[in-house]
Amino acid sequence: LVQPMFYDGSKKRGRYLHGRSHFYAHSSGWSFEVPLLNRTGNGYNFCTNITPDVDKIADEFREFIGPRNSDFDEPDLRLIKWNPGYYKQFMVGNCMTFGLAWGFIDPYASNNLMATTTMLAHILGEHSLEKLRTGLITTDQFRESCNQRGLNMWSHINDRVQSIFRLTTREDSHYWRTIKQNGIDNNVKQHV
């Protein structure tokens, strides 16, 4: 097994960065470490509806990443609020939406890159713009095909992300007990 590694020689102490991301469960959510060429990107994903004490969460995160990252003494944390979701219609009229403008369910899993490339392949593939331009398919057929493909894709992404959290055996904090109590809906059960 070959592990891709990057050497970061631009820091005070050069170090090797593994070419894979790591995820860690915490009392109020989960964090990730993403190795980049010049630094490690870190984030903590949590829900203020379950754990509203943002200062407590920030302290927990600082305590966790401080020893792991020798690049700084005090992490500069930025709170980014977002509501997970997606538009059910990818295409309205003659306008299409891509990337973050289309949907955002979780902060890490590269869902937006996959959704964008999948839809571009769909548009340029079987329902190509050439077929639309030459009248082999109608605008309404093209729009419906794109919207149905997009809706199916985001529904599957949402189910996958839910299954990761709802199948947890962790029950050591209010956050994880609440996540587990939400149960698994029928769509998620089909994918498990």
C-alpha positions in Angstrom: 0.0 0.0 0.0 1.5 3.3 -1.0 0.4 6.3 1.1 0.8 9.7 -0.7 2.7 12.1 1.4 3.7 15.7 1.0 6.7 17.3 2.6 6.0 20.7 4.0 9.4 22.4 4.1 8.1 26.0 4.3 7.4 25.8 8.0 9.9 26.3 10.9 10.2 22.5 11.1 9.5 20.6 7.9 7.2 17.7 8.2 5.5 15.1 6.1 1.8 15.5 5.5 -0.2 12.3 4.7 -2.4 12.5 1.6 -5.6 11.6 3.5 -8.0 13.3 5.8 -8.9 12.4 9.3 -12.1 12.7 11.2 -12.6 12.8 15.0 -15.7 12.5 17.2 -16.0 15.1 20.0 -18.6 15.7 22.7 -20.5 18.2 20.6 -19.9 17.1 17.0 -17.0 16.0 14.8 -13.8 17.6 13.5 -11.7 17.0 10.4 -8.1 17.5 9.4 -7.4 18.0 5.7 -3.8 18.0 4.7 -3.0 20.8 2.1 0.4 21.5 0.5 1.1 24.5 2.8 -0.9 23.7 5.9 -3.5 21.5 7.5 -7.1 22.6 7.3 -9.2 22.0 10.4 -12.9 22.3 11.1 -15.4 21.4 13.8 -18.9 20.6 12.7 -21.6 21.0 15.4 -25.3 21.9 15.8 -26.2 25.0 17.9 -29.7 23.6 18.2 -28.3 20.7 20.2 -25.3 22.4 21.9 -25.8 26.2 21.9 -22.6 26.9 24.0 -20.3 27.9 21.1 -17.5 29.1 23.5 -17.4 25.7 25.1 -17.2 24.1 21.7 -14.4 26.5 20.6 -12.4 25.7 23.8 -12.7 22.0 23.2 -11.6 22.4 19.6 -8.6 24.7 20.6 -7.6 22.1 23.1 -7.8 19.3 20.5 -6.0 21.0 17.6 -3.4 23.0 19.6 -1.0 20.1 20.3 -1.6 18.7 16.8 -0.5 21.8 14.9 2.8 23.3 15.8 2.2 26.1 13.1 0.5 28.4 15.5 0.2 29.1 19.3 -3.5 30.1 19.3 -5.8 28.9 16.5 -7.7 31.6 14.7 -11.2 30.2 14.8 -14.0 31.5 12.6 -17.6 30.6 13.1 -19.3 29.9 9.8 -23.1 29.4 10.2 -24.9 27.5 7.4 -28.1 25.6 6.9 -27.8 22.3 5.2 -30.0 21.7 2.1 -30.3 21.8 -1.6 -32.6 23.2 -4.3 -35.0 20.6 -5.7 -34.8 22.2 -9.1 -31.3 22.3 -10.6 -32.7 24.0 -13.7 -35.4 26.7 -13.8 -36.3 28.2 -17.2 -33.0 28.4 -19.0 -30.8 28.9 -15.9 -28.8 26.2 -14.1 -27.2 26.3 -10.7 -23.9 24.6 -9.8 -21.7 24.1 -6.8 -22.5 25.8 -3.5 -25.3 27.8 -5.1 -27.1 24.4 -5.7 -26.7 22.8 -2.4 -24.6 22.2 0.7 -25.2 19.3 3.1 -21.9 18.8 5.0 -18.7 20.7 5.1 -16.2 18.1 4.0 -17.3 15.2 1.8 -16.7 17.0 -1.5 -20.3 16.5 -2.4 -20.5 19.8 -4.3 -17.5 18.8 -6.6 -19.1 15.4 -7.3 -22.6 17.0 -7.9 -21.2 19.5 -10.3 -19.1 17.1 -12.3 -21.9 14.6 -12.4 -24.4 17.1 -13.7 -21.9 18.5 -16.3 -21.3 14.9 -17.5 -25.1 14.4 -17.7 -25.6 17.7 -19.6 -22.8 17.1 -22.1 -23.4 13.3 -22.3 -26.7 11.6 -23.1 -28.7 14.8 -23.1 -26.1 16.9 -24.7 -26.5 20.6 -25.6 -26.3 19.5 -29.2 -29.4 17.4 -28.9 -31.2 20.3 -27.3 -30.0 22.7 -30.0 -31.0 20.5 -32.9 -34.4 19.7 -31.4 -33.9 16.0 -30.7 -35.0 16.7 -27.1 -37.2 19.5 -26.0 -36.3 22.1 -23.5 -38.9 20.7 -21.1 -37.5 17.2 -21.4 -34.0 18.4 -20.9 -35.0 20.5 -17.8 -37.0 17.6 -16.3 -34.1 15.2 -16.9 -31.6 17.5 -15.2 -33.9 18.2 -12.3 -34.7 14.6 -11.7 -31.1 13.6 -11.9 -30.1 16.3 -9.5 -32.9 15.6 -7.0 -31.9 11.9 -6.9 -28.3 12.7 -6.4 -28.8 15.1 -3.5 -31.3 12.8 -1.9 -28.7 10.0 -1.9 -26.0 12.4 -0.6 -28.3 13.4 2.2 -29.1 9.8 3.1 -25.4 8.9 3.1 -24.5 11.7 5.4 -27.4 11.0 7.8 -26.4 7.3 8.0 -22.9 8.2 9.1 -24.2 10.0 12.1 -27.3 8.1 12.9 -25.7 4.7 13.0 -23.3 5.7 15.7 -23.0 3.7 18.9 -21.7 6.7 20.8 -23.9 7.9 23.6 -21.5 9.8 25.9 -22.9 13.3 25.4 -26.1 15.2 24.8 -25.1 15.7 21.2 -24.6 12.0 20.3 -27.7 10.9 22.3 -29.8 13.4 20.4 -28.4 12.4 17.0 -29.1 8.7 17.8 -32.6 9.4 19.0 -33.5 10.9 15.7 -33.5 7.4 14.4 -33.0 6.2 10.8 -35.6 7.0 8.2 -36.6 4.6 5.5 -34.5 6.1 2.8 -31.3 5.7 4.9 -32.3 2.1 5.8 -32.3 1.2 2.1 -28.6 2.3 1.8 -27.4 0.6 4.9 
